[in-house]
Amino acid sequence: MENQTDLVAAEDLLLFVNAAITSTGQREFRSGEWQQRMSLDFLHAYVLGNYRELYAATLALDINHHNAALIVRRLLETAAEASPEQRRTEGRLIAGRLALLPPQRVYRLFRELRRAGVNNRRTRAIMRDWLAARPDPALDAVKYRAGVKAVARHAHLPLDTEMGLFLFAPHTRKAGFATPLFESWRRAHYTQSALYELPYTVAEGFAVKHGIARGAFLERIAPRLTRLERLRLQGSAREHRADAVVGDLATMPLTRLASYVLSLPLDDRVRRREELTAALRAAARRTAGPRAGSWGRVAAVLDDSFSAFGSAQKRRRPLAVALGCHFLLEALASELIPLWLSGRTDALLMYPLGPTPLGARVLDALEHRPDRLVIVSDGWDNAPPGLAGEVLRIWRTRLDPQGRTSVVHLNPVYDAEDFDVRRLAREVPTVGVRDAEDLPALVELAQFAEGRTRAAELWTHVDARVRRFLEVEG
């Protein structure tokens, strides 16, 4: 028999994980940025103060980059409150998570630690070790120069003469640098050809300085573009007829690709239907991996109501998650029954519009008696309000108490007022989702949110995830 303390701790952990997956502290459709930030800050302070080991362990889970950076910062700021054993485990978790974060976010985190005066020995060691593991220090020095300078000052890094000179007094070097990238940066100030040897984000500023036409610049810088830079520049490249930039969309991450597709005008989507559909399906198959076709008959209720627009900061993000889940479920299922709230059937042409009739769509889905029902929605059931919750309650308690149909609700939007993602029914598990790629892992996590699984099994699951994370990152 589990005690009340264990059950409360399990509920608190699931609450925090949902927030750490979905919230980025930015404006959402129904809450402002300040509400999101205040709500999220409270949760971080509460879980760190009451469950420090669990707080650190969430670094091994599928949380978003924003919350991972917040956790690292708070752990380092409160290092004096941890035991020696806790500090050792935290150090390994922090190192593993920093290796997964985008470098620009890590440099931003390090600058925040410097401004906050967090200067303990462990923090400096983590900075030194992370920087020493970077694959190309010269590239970092050019691309993230301000960040590298801040880390060098804060962690008292020993720098070779050329690196130190480039970071702190680059214009005093008249004879040129021996490091090719440093020399290209120096020459790019007065020679146009040199800027094409630099990373795109650095070269772009030089191109503006030299007055180079956008189309010509994109054509020549194309070989230096990263995969995600190519995706972000698709529209600009087509506008300026820079064909060299347009890469293979099928190699892009699923949710980013879905966001790109939704950013296109409907006419463009129709014209490029074959290309875009093939790319989305290829990304979904790659994500599904060996699980492809193993989920049986799946009914998916997908939210394309007006609130799926998101906000100016997270434009069409909820709809992009739903679109990505559509194609991923198509790959995972032996048969997919997709039911969009609007009643439209062409997934490629979806756009946010209308109310949220979740109850009616859930009824339609359950009539098919699927093996699984997956609902992807912000949970604001309003046509009529509360119908979806009643349908799911009656289905689970009276019509299918044995659980022959597995039901899970994935919610891409954090509800700042309730410190959680909005739920449809107590009888059905709801978990937060940030990227469609995380869907299989989140369905596994949902069993703990359903309340049928004991807290001890949740701790076992978390411990196993931490062990796997440390083994992979170690």
N, C-alpha and C positions, 0 to 999 in steps of 0.2 A: 504494500500500500504506500503510495507516494504522499509525502506531506504537502501542506499548502504552500510552503516556501518554494519547493521545487516547481510546482505548477505555476506559481506567479512568475518565477524566474524564466520559465519556458515561454510564457505568454509575453513577457517583457522582451525577451530576445527576438521572438518572431516579429513583434511590433517594430523593433529597431531595425531588423534586417529588411523589412518591407520599406521602411523609410530610406534606408541606405541604398536600396536598389533603385528607387523611383525618384527621390527628390534631389535636385541639384541646386537648391536655394534660389531658383529663378521663378519668375512669374508663371503661374498656371492659368487655365481658363477661368477658374473660380476663386483664385486667391493671388494676392500680390506678392512681390518679392520679399517685402519685409515680413509678411506673415509666414512665408515658407522658411525664411532664415531663422526667425524667432522660434518657430516650432521645432525645426531641426536642431538648433543649438540646445534647446531644452532636453531633447532626447539624448543627444551626445553627453551632456553633463550628467543626466540621470543614470544612464547605463554605465558610464565610466565610474561614477561615484559608488554604484552599488554592485557592479559585476565586472570588475576590471579585467579578469581573465577572459570572460566571454566577449567583452568589448574588443580586446586585442584579437581574439580568435576570428572575429568577423572579417579581418583582413584576408582570411583564406577563403571567404565565400564570394559569391558573384555580385558584389556591391559595385556601385559606379565609382569613377575616378574621383569625383568631388568629395564623396564621403570617405574614401580611402585616404585621401590627403588630410582631411580633417582628423581622422583617427590617429594617423601618424603624428600630426602636430600635437594633439592633446596628450598622447602617450609620452612624447618627449618633454612637453611642458611640465608634466607631473611625474617625472622619473623618480623624484625623491620619495614619492608615496608608494613605490613598488618595492617588493622584496627582491633580493638578489636573483632568485629563481625566476620570478616574473620578468625581471629585466632581461635575463638571458633569452627567454622564450620570445619576449616582445622584440628584442633585437633581431632575431632570425625572421620573425614575421614581417617586421618593417623592411628589412633588406629584401626579402622576397617580393613584397608588394611594390616597393620602389622600382624594382627591375621590370615590373609590368606596366608602370605608369608612363605616359608620354613624357619625354624629357623636359618639354617646356613647363609641364605642370610640376615636375619635381624641382626645377630651378625656381619656380614661383614659390613653392613650399619652403625651400631653403631661404629665400629672401624674407619670407614672413617670419621664419624662426629667428633670423638675424635681427629684424626690426623689433621682435618681441623680447630680445635679449636672452634667448635660450642658447646658452653657450656651455652646457655641461660636456664632459669628456665623451660621453656616449654619443651625443649629437654630432660632435666634430668627427668622431670615428666613423659614424654612419655616412656622413658627407664625404669623407675621404675615400671610404671603400666604394661608395656608389660611383664617384667620379673616376676612380682607378679602374672600374670595370667597364667604363664606356668604351665602345669599340673604336672610336675615332676621335681622340681628344682635340685634334686640330679642327675637325668639322664642328664640334661643339663650341669651340672658342670663337669661330666665325659666326655660326648660326645663332648661338645663345650667349653672346659675348657678355652682356650685363649679368646674366645668371652665373656664368663661370667666374667673373670677377667677384661677385658677392660671396660665392662659396670659398674662393681662394683667400679672401680677407677673413671670413668668419672662422674657417677651419685651419687657418695658418698653414696653407698648403705650400710645400716646397716646389717652386716652379723653375724649370730650366730657363736660361737667359732669354731665349727667343720667345717662349710662351709668355714670360713675364713682360717682356717688351711689347709684344703684340697686344696684350690685355690692357696695359696701363700707360704705354707711351708709344703707340704704333706710328705716329707721324714723325717721330724723331729718327726713324730708321730710313736713311737716305740711300743706302747701298742695296737695299732689298733684303727679303727674308729667304732663308734656305728652305723653309717649309713651303711647298708649292701653293697650298691653299691660302696661306698668309700673304704670299707674294701676289697671288691673283687678286686678293682683296685690296692690296695696296695699289696695284696697277689699275684696278677698276675705277679708281677715282678720276683717272684722266684718259683711260683707254677703253673704248667700248667693247672690244673683243674679249677683254679679260673677264668681264662680268658673266660671260657664258660658262665660265669655269667654276662659278659659285653656286651654292644652293639657291633654289628658286626664291625663297623668302628674302634672301639678302640681295640677290640680283635684281629683284623687282624694283627696289628703291633706287639702285644705280640706273636702271633703264629709264625711270622717270627723270632722274637728274640729267641724263644725256639726251632726253627727248626722243627716245626710240619708239616707233609706232608699235602699238599693242600686238597686232597680228604678227609682225616680224619678230618681235621679242618672244612671243609664245612658240613660234615655229623653231627658233634656234635654241630655246631653253628646254625644249621637250625632253631631250635625253637625261636632264638632271631632275626631272619631276619624280616625286614619290607616287605610289599608287593612289593615295588619298588626294594628293594635289591634282592628279589627273582627273579624278572624279569631280572635285570642286570646280575645276576649270572647264568642264565640258561645255557649259553654256557659252562662256566667253570665247572658247576656242571655235565653236561653230559660228558664232556671230562674226568673228574676224577671219574665218576660213583658215584657221590654223589646224589643218588635218593631222599634223604630226602629234598633237596633244591627245587626240581621241584614242584612248587605249581600249583594252578588252574589258568590258564591263563585267563579264562573268567572273573575274578574279576579285571583285569588290566584296566587302562584308555585306551580309544580307540586309541589315537594317539601314545602313548608309545608302545602299543601292535603292532600297524602297523610298527613302527620303528624297533621293535624286529623282526618281521616277515621278513622285508626287509634285516635285517642283516644276515639272514640265507642263506647258499648256496642253489641253486635251487633244488639240489637233496634232501636236508633235507626238503624243503617245500613240495616237491612231496610226500616224505615218510610220512610226518606228516599232509598231506592235511586235513583230517577229523578233527583232533584236532585243527589246526590253524584256519580253516574256522569257526568251531563252536565257538571258542573263540572270533573271530572278530565279528561274528553276535550277540553273547550274549552281548558284550560290546556296539555294535551299538543299540540294542534294549533297553538296559538300558539307554543309552543317549537319545534316542528318547522319551521314556516315553509315556505319554498319546497322544503325537502327532503321534505315529506310524500309518502308513497307511493313513494319512490325507492330503497328499500333491498331490494326484492325479497322473497323468502320468508325470514322470520327465525324461528329457533327461540330461545326465551328460557328458560334454566334459572334459576329465581328462588328464593332462599333464604327460607323461612318457618319454619326450624327454631327450636328454643328459643333459641339464641344470637342470633337476630335481634331479641330483646328489647333488646339493648344493655346499658344500665346505668341507674342512677337519674338520672345526669346527662344521659344521651343516650337517653332512654326511647324504645324502638321505632324509633330512628333507622335502623338497617340495614334493617328491614322497610319503613320509609317510602321509602327510596331504591329498594328493589326494586319497591314498588308504583308509584312514579312512573315507573320505567323500563318497567314493564309497559305503562302507558298511552302513554308516549312512543314505545316501539317499535311499538305498535299504530298510531300515527299515521305513523311512518316507513316501515313495511313495507307491501308490497302484500298480504301475508298473514302473520299472526303465529301462531306455534304456542307458546303459553305453557305451561310445565311447572313447576309449583311443587313443591318437594321433598316436601311432605306428600301430594301427589296430589290435593289439593282444586282445584277449578276456578273457584270464585267469587272473583275477585280482591278484590271489595269486602268480603268477610267474612274476610279473612286475619287470623291472629293467630299469635304465635310458639309453636311446639309441636313436640316430637319431635326425633329425631336428624337428621343431615345426610347423606343418601344421594346425594351428588353423582354418583358413578359411574353408578348406575342411571339417573338422570335424563339424564345426558349421553349415555348409550347410546340412550335413547328419542329424544332430540333428533336425534342423527346418523342414525337410521333414516329420518328424514324428508328427508334429503339437502337441507338448506336452503342458501340462498346465504350466510347468516350465522348463526353461533351466538354468542349473547351470554349469558354466565354472570354473574349478580350474586349474589355470596356472599362470606362472610368467609373461605372457603377451608379450613375445618376439616372435611375429608372424613372421616367416621368410621363409615360404615355400608355396607361395611367400609372401614377406613382405607386410603387410597392408591389405591382403585380408579379414581377420576376421573383421576388422573395417568397411570395405565397406559393407560386407554382413550384419552386424548388423545394420548399418545406413539405408540401403535400407529396411531391414525388418521392422525396427521400424517406419520409416517415410512414407513408401509407402505400404508395404504389411500388416502390423499389427499396424497401428497408434493407435488403441483402446487398445492395450496392452493385447490382449487375452492370449498371452503367456508371462508369467513373465520371464524376463531374468536378471541374476545377475552374475557378474564375481568376484570370490574370488581369491585373489592373496597372496600367502604365502611369497613373497620376496619383501623387501624394496629396492626401487631404490634410492640410495644415491644421485645421480646426480640431480634428479628431486624433491627430498624431498617428495616423495610419492611412492605409489605402481604404477606400470606401468598399464595404461589403454588401453582398446581395442577400444572403441568408446565413443564419448561424449554422445550418446543417451542411453548408457547402464551403469548402476551403477557398480562401482568397489570398493570393500572394502578389506582391509587387513585381513588375517586369519593366526592365529598362531597354533591353535589346531582344529582338525575336530569337536570336541565337541561343539565349539562355532558357528557352522554353522547356526543353527536356529536363534540365536540372531543377527548374522551378516546379515542375509537375511532381518531381520526387520530393521536394521540400514541402509541397502542399499537404502531404499526408500528416505532417506534424501540425499544420494549421487547422486541420479538420477536427482535432480533438480526440480522435480515436486511438492515437498513438501515445504511449506514455512518455513523460518527460525524460526518463532515463534513456529511451531510445533516441530522443533528440540530442542528448549529450553525446551519445555514442556516434551519431551521424556527424556532429560538429567535430568531435575528436578525430574521426576518420578523415574528414576533409582537411583538417589542420595537418595531420601526418602526411597525407598525399601532397599537400601544398609545400611543406618543408622538404620533402624528399625530392620533388621536382625542382624546386628553386635551389636546393642545396647542391 
